[in-house]
Amino acid sequence: MGINARYEILFEPVRIGPVTAPNRFYQTPHATGMGYLKPQSGAALRAVKAEGGWGVVCTEYCSIHPSSDDSPYAFLSLWDEEDVRALAKTADAIHAHGSLAGIELWHGGAHTNNRLTREPLLAPSARPASIVQPGSARRLDREDIRAFRGWQRTAAHRAVQAGFDIVYVYAGHDFLPFQFLSPRTNRRSDEYGGPLVNRVRLLREMIEETREGAGPNCAVAIRLAVDELHGPGGITHDGEAAEVVAMLAELPDLWDVNIGGGLRNDSRSARFGEEGFQERYISFVKGLTTKPVVGVGRFTSPDAMVSQVRRGVLDLIGAARPSIADPFLPQKIREGREDEIRECIGCNICRSANNEGVPLRCTQNPTIGEEWRRGWHPERISPQRSDRRVLVVGAGPAGLECALALGRRGYEVAIVEATRELGGRLRAEAALPGLGTWIRVRDYRVHMLAKLQNVSIYPESRVSAEDVLELGYPDVVIATGSRWRRDGVGAMGEEPVPLDGATVLTPEEVFAGAVLAESVVIYDDEHYAVGGALAERLVAEGKQVTLVTPAPMVSSWTQMTDEQHFIQARLLGLGVRLVLSRRLLAARAGEIDTACVYTGASETMTFGSLVLVTGRVADGALHEELSGDPERLKAAGIRSLTRIGDCLAPSSIADAVFAGHRYAREFDEPQDHAAPRRERPPA
């Protein structure tokens, strides 16, 4: 197979100042949760992107000075020569596959915490810290600004020493250069404040300093938020942003444009932003500059990418999340294997990793972040070691991934699934408002399984313990998933709730078509996606919905996925009554008692239907029955019996996919092969 003619435009080289990108696929800067503490892990991750065909591969944000410190969250740094040596590993790893290496030089200003370095925060104007903490940012005076320009110049020089081809001036996401640009945060009255030409001054100087520090053989890029989404009081795409671009149009070698107002806007989940949603904000830029323009939009469709180029919106297709979900997306398009692209579902589990301060993870790609420490590759897997045959019981996310990875290794695999439709929990959750892309987790795996002759799938095949014993597979994987609790035990409620005479429904029963009263109370003590999305669905069905949660906000864990603000705003806009910081004490027919989590003060509330979204329990009955009689297993020739995914410990879909993949990787391998490596400081 070869490239489809209509996608050839994506593989045209693009000149970026003194360097040339081999194609239009551009992995824009994105966090990895690895930072300066894990240089080998970071280099291995970026190397896989380059191997997969991304013509430009960029790092995450890289601090230019100790006054820009994001600890405990992982970030890169170019503070000294040791940093140069560490980052050279990444540049070399990218170059090994013929791609350009880009680095995003960063100073957060008031949007940092400096808890590691204990340096005072800096800002255009004196102000409280942007990240809530007991501290304020001081105003940069002229001497500080001269020093800041020097930090940028020195960092650019160090970046070139490390081997990078593209060096960024980072004026997005509310960081220091953008704080100078926006009238919301720049209250100065000197030559760096007031009229736009003054507020742009520092950005112009940073481009000049970067070019001087980087030298003639390195490209200079600017990343600019063209709309901070704070209304007419700030920078807007149809206001001052166009003037900024016009003033600086030909100074950088590349324009990387996006939207601001925090990362939650730029990296909107699929629930709140469709593919290519940023086009309406950034489409004006190419008309104001002759330099190439790159932008993002969670692009997964080659046709959407081609459309952006042909219509003159972008020159380079930027991607962060799609390059995480499938590092080999460009190569698959080049080889005519578009059907094999592992499409990003926009769930933002990748963003949660950064926000939790841990290495990158992905629902679709269980190998991301594991390139160095486990030696995993997204497209390569070790071949089978024997002729062992595996039975997988359950075709949810864990079971499907397990079977696919085992099948790719060459093992004979059979999947038995009790229902007609495959996918397990995905079938119901992907039917909720905004979560439709989640079904890609199932669809990709089912599609790829159909290409394997050594894997058989048997839907509508509920098996008993006796069936498993009789089927004759020496290795059995139980992936029967989980079910929602109906006892009220959740993340913050540790004891069962008395439910005297109350009619209680679980999400599964609602998904299955249970009849609900006109007024519905949802008690959410899971704090992730289902409670809020279920409330949205019931409002669309005409119900009067009250959402009660013991947390101080709805869907509180989605702060990690950058969705919480959008979820709460949407539910309020739909008229959902939100009852916050109250835990469920008891339920009776038509009434519930709740208590304030702070004072203990109780209240009684009436309801028509009560839906408990509190947590899941593993569906381990089949495993329990089989494991209870080791002699019968031995007599049936069963060598191993293993639970994976929600059947072992209910968690996210990402964790279920990872569990299935890990089992397949470690199956039939020496035990010491399973231990992940850790990067350690020198002894």
Beta strands, then each sheet from edge to edge (+ up, - down):
strand 1: 14-16
strand 2: 19-21
strand 3: 25-27
strand 4: 56-63
strand 5: 76-77
strand 6: 100-106
strand 7: 121-123
strand 8: 127-128
strand 9: 136-139
strand 10: 166-171
strand 11: 219-225
strand 12: 254-258
strand 13: 293-295
strand 14: 316-319
strand 15: 389-393
strand 16: 412-416
strand 17: 455-458
strand 18: 475-478
strand 19: 482-484
strand 20: 499-500
strand 21: 504-505
strand 22: 519-524
strand 23: 544-548
strand 24: 577-579
strand 25: 582-588
strand 26: 591-596
strand 27: 602-606
strand 28: 609-613
strand 29: 616-618
strand 30: 640-643
sheet 1: 1+ 2-
sheet 2: 5+ 4+ 3+ 14+ 13+ 12+ 11+ 10+ 6+
sheet 3: 7+ 9+ 8-
sheet 4: 17+ 16+ 15+ 18+ 30+
sheet 5: 19+ 29-
sheet 6: 20+ 25+ 26- 27+
sheet 7: 21+ 28+ 22+ 23+ 24+
end
